[in-house]
Amino acid sequence: MTGVISGGGQWAYVAAAYGLTVLLTGSVLWHSWRAMAKAERRSDALRKGRK
């Protein structure tokens, strides 16, 4: 069949797909965490300014 990955190549493809998924998910989590930490610092600074 054409267009079908067969043999050992299919496992390399699966491993690459999982690796890319893990890498991109980690990147999104890191970016979100950094944005949250920045927002918390800004919020804390505003609260200190009110007192």
C-alpha positions in Angstrom: 0.0 0.0 0.0 1.3 3.4 -0.8 1.3 6.1 1.9 1.6 3.7 4.7 4.6 3.7 7.0 5.8 0.1 7.5 8.6 -1.7 9.2 10.8 0.0 11.7 10.0 3.4 10.2 6.6 3.4 11.8 8.1 3.3 15.3 10.5 6.1 14.5 7.5 8.1 13.4 5.6 7.3 16.6 8.6 8.2 18.8 9.1 11.4 16.9 5.4 12.3 17.3 5.4 11.7 21.0 8.7 13.6 21.4 7.3 16.6 19.6 4.1 16.4 21.6 6.1 16.4 24.9 8.4 19.2 23.8 5.5 21.5 22.6 3.4 20.7 25.7 6.3 21.6 27.9 6.9 24.8 26.0 3.2 25.8 26.4 3.3 25.0 30.2 6.6 26.9 30.7 5.2 30.0 28.8 1.9 29.9 30.8 3.7 29.5 34.1 6.0 32.5 33.3 3.0 34.6 32.3 1.2 33.7 35.5 4.2 34.5 37.7 4.5 37.9 35.9 0.8 38.7 36.5 1.1 37.7 40.2 4.1 40.1 40.6 2.1 42.9 39.0 -0.9 42.2 41.2 1.2 42.1 44.3 2.8 45.4 43.3 -0.6 47.0 42.8 -1.8 45.8 46.2 1.3 47.1 48.0 0.7 50.5 46.3 -2.8 50.7 47.8 -1.8 50.3 51.4 
